[in-house]
């Protein structure tokens, strides 16, 4: 497909109708007319709601699916880092990796730099070389998923706020003992559209779907009717973040921050919590019509099976469609709230709570302040009226996430700490599982459909409420406690890798999301992980002081060594040295080891032309188009 002759339909519409709203422009891309009676209605067109709709359409193409989003167009939000679950879903349900790499930054694993309380020691850990994943500009990614869904025949409507009403009798508990599932009438929740004339030009306000998926995010449009959020304990976390431009290539930083220039999600860990550094390709300055024309070209090429190497590179796409991009970095701290982290007087640290607490953490640790002041420049109000952002008590779950005729996914069902990137990646698991259950419901004979739906609602409730969010929170508690002492960090991170994977090589075989990925739950799904974490946390919590005693450290180190020995004996084929820079195959830290052993399948290398990062299997650089020597 010739880039020079590709259609510019959306740009032309914008020129022809200068006052055209973003929502009308987006909604014009739907393939069929509005119907008030879809089989499935999804409330919320964030990335998790769209994943649910896309997978359901792929498995049940006969179903009519409508997605409603109150925002006029996709916007940037937190949650930019992905792992293999996202990559596998995107490749299996959408298109090959190298299409995405024209739009998003390449990510090669996770890197950790653990500072002690006095900032004298930096302990390193990392994992990489196992998969291809991305750092997402959320506006661009949700726009891509929207247009891909529309190409499949899913109607996605922006600028439509939904009111949800429950039939009489909703809210009663049904099902097995200790399993809470909302019971409504035989009918699903009723959806009322607010101001549909403005965005889709209709007067009809009611939507009578057979099943409703609540993907409304933090607004919890449906789950909120069944109770307040349940904060996960025994302690929670608050986050403070902003956006920056990197002033150098990461080459002039503290030498203790080994491989800082590598395209991984970086975690700066300290006793009170951790900080993220996520490098992004930002398309924020590109006009919406131009971006839609660019994405239409990419999506049409993928559907016509044009090889990814024949697609123009990022620089050419940017120039051809007049879509400027730039490199920025998302930086933030996620600190635990059970210790007195901040001083009494924060007035000298900034004007807002977000700025004050962000700067307080930065200045507390000289390594952080040196890194921030030397290598990053703040981008004031880059995404609108705010410069600094705040999210309090992040980890929660909704008490009821399923009922007669409805299922909840994403942040409407619950939210977890963003440590090691579980947000989108675990969220996809919930969406995939909900879509699998929805397919099962509609496959049932009409006479059995309510029985099947109630059984599936119970299964979804148990998975999300009893398994998914408690396990993710258990994982985060283990990680946070490891930051309290460098010896804990060395041992507990190694134990996490050992328990998260049985056969590490087999885990990443294939590029298609499967049901086993749902129960993997970003490494927290196994019973062995649960048993180990609970045993260690019984020693480390509750804590009356942030820095643990020597006796506590010694007990945890002993248990950790036993765990590592046991797992190595069970899975002796694992070659961990290929994926971890500081550890050997038996997950023992090796003094002086600072690079991964040879043998990893996929890893990042510098482009020979533009020096941007590409994966070793790429024949051309997705950024500049230069041919690469395969490694």
N, C-alpha and C positions, 0 to 999 in steps of 0.2 A: 504494500500500500504506500503510495507516494505521499510523503509528508507535505509536499508543495501543493498537491491537489486535494488534500483531505478537506472535508467539509468544515466550514466555520459557522455552523448553524446558530450556535448560541451567541457568538459575537455579533452576527448579523441581526439577530433578534434584539440584542441590546442597543445596537445603533438605530434600528427601525423604531423601537419604542424606548426612548431614553428614560422614561419614568417607570419602566418595568421592575417590579420588586424581585428580590432574590427568590422568594418562595414561588412566585408565579413562573419564573424562569426554570427552577428546578422541577416543578410539578408538570411543566410542559413536556418533560422527558418520559412521562409514564406512557406505556404502550397501549393502555385501554382506558375507557371512560370510567368515571367514578361509579362504584356500585355500593349501595348501602347494605349489601348482604354478602360480605365475603365469608369464606369458610373460617379464616383466621384473621383477627385484627391484632396488630402489634402496636402497643402504645409506647412510643419512643424509638427514634431512629439513630440512636447511638450505635457504636460499633458492635455491641453485644446483641442488641435487638436485630440488627441487620444480619449478623452471623446466624442467628436463629432462623430468620426468614429465608436466607439463602440456602442453608442446609435443608430446611424443610421443603423448599421448592425443588431442590435437586433430587430429593428422595421421593417426593410426591408432586410431580409436575402438574397434576390435574387440579390441585387445590388452588383456590383463589385467595391470595394473601394481600392485605392492605396494611401499610405501616403509616402511623400518624406521628408527627413531630411538631412540637409547639414552636421551636426555634425556626426562624425564617430561612436559615442555612446552617450548614456545619460550622462550628467554631472550635478554636483551640481549647484544650483542657488538659489536665494532668493525666498521666498514664501513657508515657511515650515509649517505654521500653518493652520489647517483646522477647519471647523465648520460642523454643521449638514448637509448642502447641499452636501458636499463631501461624508459624511458618507452614506447619503441616496442614492446618485448616485452609490457609490461603492457597497452597499448592493443590490440595485435593478437591476443594470445592470451587476454586476460581481459576487461577492461572499460574504458570511456572514462576519460580523465584525471580528470575532475571528481569521480568516485567516490572516487578515491584522495586527493584534496585535502580530503575530509572527515576523513581519518585522519592525514595526514602533512603536514609543512611544505612549502610551495612553495619551489622553488629556481630562481633565475635566474642561472645561469652560475657562473664561477669568478673570484675576485679575488685579486690578488697584491700584497704589500707587501714589497719587498726592502730589508732593512737592510744598510748597509755594516758593516765590522768595528768601527768606532768609534761606530756608532749616530748618525752625523751626518746621513745622507742616507737618505730613503725613496724608492725608485723604484717606480712603480706600473705595473701591467698588469692586464688583465682580459679576459674574453670573456663575452658574454651576449646575450640577445635572440634566441636561435636555437631554443629548444625549451622544452617544459614538463617539468620533472623535480622530484624530491622529496628531502627529507631524512628518512631512515627511522628510526623507532623499530623496532629489529630484532625485538623481541618481537612487536609488533603486526603487522609485515610478514610474518613467518614464520607467524604464526597465520592471517593472511588467506590466504596462499598455501596453507597446509594445508587450510583449509576450502574454498577454491576447488577444489583438487584432489579433495577428497572429493565435492564436488558433481558433478564430472565422472565420478565412478565409480572414482577411484583410491583404493585403501585405504592410508591413512597410519596407521602404528602407532607410538605413542610409548611410552617405557618398555621398549623391547625392544633389548637389546644383541645384536649379531650376531657369531658366530665364523665365520671364512671359512677353508675348507680347499681346497687345490689338488689336482687329480688328479695322479697319478703322471706324471712327465715334464715338469711345468710349469717354466718359467723358461728354456727354450732359445730362442736367437735365431732368428728366421725372417725371410724377406722379403728386400728389396733390401740390397745392401752399405751399411754405415753407417747402416742403419735398424734400431734394436733394438725387437723386438716379442716379448713373452713367448709362448711356445708351450706350451699345455697338451695334454691329450688332446682328443678330440672333444667332451668335455663341458665346460660352464662351471664356475667355482668353486662349491663346495657351501656353503650357508649353514646354520648351526646357531643357533637362537634360544636365548637364555639367559633362564630364568625367564619363559616366556610366560604361565604361569597367572596371574601377578600382574596383568598388564595387559590380556590379551585372553581369559583364562579357557580356555586350551586346554593340552593336554599334548603335542601334536605339536611337535617341536623342529626338524625338518628342513624346509628350503625348497628345492625342486627347480625352480629357474627356468631358462628357456632362455638368458637373458642377464642378467648382473649389471652394474649401474652403481655404481662406487665413488664415492660423494659424501660420504665419511666425514670430510672436513675434515682438520685437522691430525693426527688419529690415524692416517690413511693405512692403513686396515684391510687393503686389498688391495695397494696400491702399495708399502707398506712391506715386503712379502714379497719384493720384487725388488730391494732395495737401499736404502741410506740416501739421505736428501735430498742433492742436489747444490747446494751454496751457489753462488750466482751472484756472479761477481767482475768486476773485480779488487778491488772493495771492496763492503761490504754496509752495512746500516743497522740501528739499534736504535730502538725506539719506547717512549715513556713518556707516559702520558695519565691523565686523570681527568675527572670531570663537575662542571659548575658551573651556577649560576643567575645570569643576567645581572641586574645591579642597576639598569640603566637601559636605555633603548631604543637604545643605541649612538650617542646624540647628543652625549655629553659626553666624547668621546675625543680624542686627539691630532689636531689638524687635518690633519696629514700623512696620516692614515689616511682618505683621502677615501672617502665613501660606505660607511662601516663599518656603517651600519644596514641596508644593502641585503641581501636574502635570498639571498646567494650563499654558496658554500663559500669561506671566507677562508683564504688561505695567507700566513702570516708567514714570510718567507724570510730566511735569514742564511747566512754562509759555510759553517757546519758542517752545514746542513740546512734544515729548514722546520718550521712548526707549523700545525696545522689548527684552525679554529674552525667548528663545525657546529651550527647551532641546530636543536633538535628539539622536536616535540610528543611529550612522554613520557606513555605510558599505564601507567607502571610500577605505580602505586597501584591500578589497577582490578582487581577480582577476575576470575579466569579465566572463570567461568560468565557473568558479565555481559558481558565482552568477546565471548564466543562468541555470545551472543544479539544483540549489536549487529552483529557481522559477518555473522551469518546473515541479518539484516534487509537489510544492504547487498547481500549476494550474491544473495539472492532477488529484490531489486528490480532488480539488474542483469540477471539472467536473464529477468525479465519485461519487460525493455526500458523500465523506468520512466526517464524523462529525469532526468539527474543534477540538474537545477535543481529537480526536485520532491522530491528527497531532503532531509530536514531538515539543517540546518547542524550543524557540530561541537558547538556549545554545546547545541543541542537534543538531539542524540544522546547527549551526555554526561549530560544531566539525565534523559532518558527511561530510559536503561539503567543509570543509577547507575554511570557509568564516569568517575571524575575524571581530568583530564589537567592537565599543567602544561608550561611552556616551560623547557627546560634547554639547555645547550651542552656538546658534547663538545670537549675541548681537549687537544691532545697535540703532542709534538715527535718528529720522525723524523730522527735525526742519523746522519751517516756515521761508520763505525768505523775509517777509515784514518788519521785524525789524532787527536792527543791533545786531545780536546774538554774533558774534565773535569779539575778540579784534583785534587791528591793527597789532601787532607783534605776530605771531604764531610760530616762528622758534623754540622756546623752547619746543614746544609740540610734535615734531616729524619730520620725514623726508619727508613725503608725505602729500598732502592735506587731504586725508582720515584719516591718523594717527593724524594729528594736530587737526582737528576739532572733531574727536572722543574723543581725550584726553582733549580738551578744555571743552567740555560738562561734561565729567566725573569729572574733577577737580573743575568745577564751583559749583557743589553740593556735599558737604561732604558726604551725605548719599550714593550717587552714588560711590564716590571714595572709601569709606570704604567698600562698598559691592564688588566692582570690585577687589580692592587690597586684600581683605581678603578671597574671595571665588572663584575667577576665575583666571585662568592662560591662557595667550594668546597662541594660536597655530600658530606660524609663518608659512606663506605660506602653510597652510593646504590643500588648494584646488588649488595648482599650484604656479605661480610666484608671486601672490599678497598676502599680508597679510590683508590690509585694502581695502575696496571697497567703491565706491562713485556712487550715482545715483542722478543727478540734475533734478530739476523741474519735479517731478514724474508724476503729474496728467495731462493727456492730453486725447484728443479724435481725431480720424481721421475724416475729414469732410465727406468722402464718405465711407460707409462700405458695400455696396451691389450694384449690377448691373446685367445686362444681363448675366446670367450664372455663377454668383459668389456671395459668401457671405464671410464676414470677421468676425473672432472671436478672443478672447483672446487679447493679447497686440497689435496685428495688428490693432484692432478696437479702442483700448484705454487702459489706465492704470489709476489706482487710488492709493491713499495713502494706505499703508498696515495696517493702524489702524483698529483694531478688525477683522483682517484677511479676507478682502473682495476679495483678489486677485484670488486665485483658486476657492473660494466659489461662488463669483459672476460670475467668468469666466465660471464655469460649467453651470450657468444659460444661458449665451449667447450661449454656445455650444449646450445645450439641445434644446433651442429655434431654433437655426439654423438647427439642425438635424430634428426637427419636421417640419419645413418649407420645408426642402429638401425632406422629405418623402411625403409631400403634392404635391410638384412639380412633382415627378416621378409617383405619383398615378394618375395624370391627364392624360386624353387621349392625344395622340400626337398632335392632331389638336389644343388643348387648352393649351398645355404645356407652350408656351411662354407667354401667357396671365397670367397663374397662376404664372409663375416664376416672372414676373414683379410685380404682386401684392404682392408676398411673399418678393421680394426685398424691396419694399416700407415698408412693415411691419417690416422687420429686421432693415432698416434704422431708422425708427421712434423709435423702441425699444432701439437700441444701442445708437444712437446719441441724441435723444430728451429725453429719459427716463433714461436709465441705468447709464450712466456716469455722467450726471448732478445730479441725485439723490445721487449717491455715494459721489460726491464731496460736495454736500449740507450736507450730514451726517458728513463728515470729518470736515467741517468748524464748525459745531455745537460742535463736540467733542473737537476740538482744542481750541475753545473759552472757553469751560468749564475749561480748565487747567489754565486759567488766574487768577482764584480766587477759593479758596476751597469751598466757599458757592455756586458758580456757578457749581462746579464739583458735589457737593452733589445733587443738584436739577436737573441739566440737564441730568446726567446719569440716574437718576430715571425716568425722562420723556422719555428718549430714550427707556428704557425697556417697559414702559407703552404704547408707541406709536408703537413700533416695533411688538408687539403681541396683538392680541385681546384676545383670550382664550389661554393662555400660555400652558395649558395641552394638548389641542387639536392640537397645532402646531406641536408637535413632535410625534403624533400618526402615526404608520406605518414606515416602513423602505424602502421606494421607492420614488425616486425623481419624482415629478409631476409638471405640468405646473404652479400651484399656487406658487411653490417655485421660479419660474422665476420672477414673479411679486413681490414677497416678497422682493427680491433684498437686502438681508442681513439686513432687517429691515427698509430700506429707501423707500419702495414702496408705502406706503399708502398716501392718500391725507391728512389725519390728521397729519402725520409726516411732510409733505411738508409745510402745513399751519403754524404749530407751529414753525418749524425751520426758515422759512422766517420772521415770526413775531419777534422772538428772535434776529436773526441776523441783522434785521433792527435797533436794539438798540445797538448791540455790534460791528457792522461794519459800516463804516470804523473806525478804532481805531488809534488815534494819540499817544497813549501810550499803552504799553503792559499790565500794571496792570489797570483794569477798576476802574472808580470812584465809590464811595459809592452809588450815585444816580442811576447809571447804574445797579449795582448789585441788588439793592432793586427792581427796575422795573422788572428785569428778574426773580428774586425769586418770586415776586407776580404772574407773568404770569405762572410760573412753578407750583406753588401751585394750581392755578386754573385748570391747565391741569391735574394734578395728581388727584384732587378731581373729576373732570369730568370723567376721565377714570375709576376710582375705582367704581363710580356709574354705569357706563355702563357695567363693567365686574367685578362684585363683587365676582365671584367664584374663581378668580385668587388668588392662595396662593403663593405670591411672597416670603414670608419668607422661603419657601422650597428651593429656588434657589439663594437667596441673603443673605450673611452672616450678613450684617449690617442693613438691612431694614426689616420692617414688611410687612404684606399682602397688606396694602394700600400704600406701597412704601414710607413710612416715616422712616427716619433714627432713630434707637433706640439706645440711649447711652448704651454702655456696651455690646450690642449684637455682637458676633463675630463668631457665627457658624450658619449654615443653620438649619432651622426647619426640623424635621423628615417628611418624605413623598415623597421625590424626588425619581424618578424612577431609575435613573442610576447615580452612583457616584463612585469615586475612593477610594479604600482602600489599605492598605499595604498588600502585600503577607505575609502569615504566615511563609513562608520558606526563601525567599531571600530578603524580604522587598521591592521588586520592587512594583510599583503601578499596580493594576488590577482593573477592574470594579466589582461592587458588585454582578453582575449576573454570574460571571465566576466561573465554578466549579474547574478549575485548573488554575494555573498561567502560562500565555503564555511565560514567561521568563524562569522559572526554572522547571515547570511541577508539582509543589507541589499542592496537593489537597487543596481546599479552602472551608471554611464554608460560604455558601451563606448568604448574609446580606439582 
